[in-house]
Amino acid sequence: MHPPTGLTYNGAKPTIDAFQTAESAQHLPTLDHWHQRGCVTGRGVLVDFKSYAQKHGINYNQFSGFRIGTTELEAVAAWQGLTFRSGDILLIRLGVTETLGQMTGAEQGAAMSSGKMCGLEGSKEMARWFWDRHFAAVASDNMAVEAMPPIIDGVEQPTHELVLHQWCLCLLGIPLGELWDLKALAHACRDSRQYFFLLTSSPLNFPGAVASPANALAIL
């Protein structure tokens, strides 16, 4: 939801009554409507920031709020020889799910509850970069796509102030994917020297759903 207006995409107002009434729910931009159009099928592109950072001596703590800007994304794409196209589904590998998979349950709990995680810079400039390149959707292997906690004008903000969530989901209609497993895909792209592929995603067909497992496949 867009906090300043209380609305979501296309001016829809998400109320309890709207979710409980089938007729009203038809006007909400929920995931079940994707199934009426065959869900998601398109050209996926991978920006492998983790490999780029390792190659260029960039050290970052995945649970420190490290931020990646548009300049870094463009640099990684150029390093990979990747050219963006209108309608691309952008995937960004940071290595977060890989690190979580190596932790104990207690370590995972501490990391996830710290409130800090690396990600994209949460800013209007990043949202504008998405829009100008006509990305159909954006996903990453971290918890929120954008870095946490959100920082606005140099001041840390609560989670509900995540900038890209407000701009992408509520204003621009760009879906966000979180906690994707991108390790095997990154290795396949590296071996084939090809960072684009057919991507499909079929979320749960559940009325009123606003989140779901991605059920995604990449076909090179």
C-alpha positions in Angstrom: 0.0 0.0 0.0 1.1 3.6 -0.7 1.1 5.1 2.8 0.5 8.8 1.8 -2.7 7.9 0.0 -3.8 4.5 1.4 -4.1 3.2 -2.2 -2.4 0.6 -4.3 -1.9 0.2 -8.0 -4.5 1.8 -10.3 -6.0 3.6 -7.4 -7.4 0.4 -5.7 -8.2 0.7 -2.0 -7.2 -2.5 -0.1 -9.8 -2.9 2.6 -10.9 -5.9 4.6 -14.4 -5.7 3.0 -12.8 -5.6 -0.5 -10.9 -8.8 0.2 -14.0 -10.6 1.6 -16.3 -9.8 -1.3 -15.6 -11.6 -4.5 -17.0 -8.9 -6.7 -15.0 -6.2 -5.1 -11.9 -8.3 -5.1 -12.0 -8.4 -8.9 -10.8 -4.8 -8.8 -7.8 -5.4 -6.6 -4.4 -6.0 -8.3 -3.8 -9.4 -6.7 -1.8 -12.4 -7.9 -4.7 -14.6 -8.8 -5.5 -12.3 -11.8 -2.1 -13.3 -13.3 -3.5 -16.7 -14.1 -6.1 -15.2 -16.5 -3.1 -14.1 -18.7 -0.9 -17.2 -18.3 1.1 -15.9 -15.4 4.7 -14.6 -16.2 6.6 -15.6 -19.3 9.3 -13.4 -20.6 13.0 -12.6 -21.2 14.9 -12.8 -17.9 18.2 -11.1 -17.4 20.7 -11.8 -14.6 22.9 -9.1 -13.1 25.4 -11.2 -11.1 26.7 -8.6 -8.6 28.2 -11.2 -6.3 30.6 -12.5 -9.0 31.4 -9.0 -10.2 32.2 -8.0 -6.6 34.5 -11.0 -6.2 36.3 -10.3 -9.4 36.8 -6.6 -8.7 37.8 -6.9 -5.0 34.5 -5.3 -3.7 33.9 -6.6 -0.2 30.5 -6.3 1.3 28.6 -7.7 4.3 25.3 -9.1 3.2 23.7 -8.2 6.5 25.0 -4.7 6.9 22.6 -2.6 4.7 25.2 -2.3 1.9 23.6 -0.5 -1.0 24.0 -0.9 -4.8 23.1 2.0 -7.1 22.3 2.3 -10.8 25.9 2.9 -11.7 26.9 -0.4 -10.2 24.1 -2.3 -12.0 25.1 -0.7 -15.3 28.8 -1.6 -14.7 27.9 -5.3 -14.0 25.8 -5.5 -17.1 28.6 -4.1 -19.2 31.1 -6.5 -17.6 28.8 -9.4 -18.5 28.2 -8.1 -22.1 24.5 -7.8 -21.2 22.2 -5.4 -23.0 18.8 -4.6 -21.5 15.6 -4.7 -23.6 12.1 -3.4 -23.1 10.1 -5.9 -21.1 13.0 -7.7 -19.5 12.6 -9.4 -16.1 15.6 -8.2 -14.1 17.2 -10.6 -11.6 20.0 -9.4 -9.2 22.3 -11.9 -7.5 23.7 -10.7 -4.2 24.4 -14.1 -2.6 22.1 -13.7 0.4 20.1 -17.0 0.1 23.4 -18.8 -0.4 24.8 -17.4 2.8 21.6 -18.1 4.7 21.8 -21.7 3.5 25.1 -22.1 5.2 23.9 -20.9 8.5 22.4 -22.7 11.5 18.8 -22.0 12.4 19.9 -19.7 15.2 22.2 -17.8 12.9 19.5 -17.4 10.3 17.1 -16.0 12.9 19.7 -13.5 14.1 20.5 -12.4 10.6 16.9 -12.1 9.4 15.8 -10.2 12.6 18.7 -7.7 12.5 16.8 -5.4 10.2 19.8 -5.0 8.0 20.4 -6.5 4.6 22.3 -5.6 1.4 20.2 -4.7 -1.6 19.5 -2.0 -4.2 19.5 1.6 -3.2 15.9 2.5 -2.3 15.4 5.8 -4.1 13.3 7.5 -6.7 16.4 7.4 -8.9 16.4 3.6 -8.8 12.7 3.5 -9.5 13.1 5.9 -12.4 16.0 3.6 -13.7 13.6 0.6 -13.7 10.9 2.6 -15.5 13.2 4.1 -18.1 14.4 0.6 -19.0 10.9 -0.7 -19.1 11.5 -3.7 -16.8 8.5 -5.9 -16.5 9.5 -7.1 -13.0 12.5 -7.1 -10.7 13.7 -9.9 -8.3 16.7 -10.7 -6.1 17.9 -13.2 -3.7 17.6 -10.9 -0.7 14.6 -10.2 1.6 13.2 -7.0 0.0 15.1 -6.3 -3.3 16.1 -3.0 -1.8 18.5 -2.6 1.0 17.3 -2.6 4.6 16.7 -0.5 6.6 15.3 2.2 4.2 17.2 5.4 4.4 15.6 8.7 3.3 17.5 11.9 3.3 20.3 10.2 5.3 17.9 9.0 8.1 17.0 5.4 8.8 13.3 4.7 8.4 10.9 1.9 9.6 10.3 -1.0 7.2 6.9 0.4 5.9 8.9 3.3 4.4 10.7 1.0 1.8 10.9 3.3 -1.2 11.0 0.8 -4.0 8.0 -1.1 -2.6 5.9 2.1 -2.7 7.1 3.1 -6.2 7.2 -0.3 -7.9 4.2 -2.0 -6.4 1.8 0.8 -5.9 2.7 3.5 -8.4 4.4 1.8 -11.4 3.0 -1.7 -11.3 6.4 -3.5 -11.3 6.2 -6.7 -9.3 9.1 -7.5 -6.9 10.5 -11.0 -6.2 12.4 -11.8 -3.0 14.6 -14.6 -1.7 15.1 -16.2 -5.1 17.7 -18.9 -5.4 20.0 -17.6 -8.1 23.2 -19.6 -7.5 22.7 -22.4 -10.1 21.4 -19.9 -12.6 24.5 -17.7 -12.2 26.8 -20.7 -12.7 24.9 -21.7 -15.9 25.0 -18.1 -17.2 28.8 -17.9 -16.5 29.5 -21.2 -18.2 27.4 -20.4 -21.3 28.5 -16.7 -21.3 24.9 -15.8 -21.7 23.0 -13.8 -19.1 19.5 -13.8 -20.7 17.0 -16.7 -20.8 13.4 -17.6 -20.9 11.9 -17.0 -17.5 8.5 -18.3 -16.2 6.8 -17.7 -12.9 3.5 -19.2 -11.8 2.4 -17.8 -8.3 -0.3 -19.5 -6.3 -3.8 -19.1 -7.8 -5.4 -18.0 -4.6 -8.0 -15.2 -4.4 -6.7 -12.1 -2.9 -3.1 -13.2 -2.8 -0.5 -10.5 -2.5 2.5 -12.8 -2.1 3.4 -16.3 -3.1 6.3 -18.7 -3.8 7.7 -17.7 -7.2 7.5 -21.2 -8.7 10.0 -19.8 -11.3 12.1 -21.5 -14.0 14.9 -20.2 -16.1 15.5 -21.9 -19.5 18.7 -21.1 -21.3 
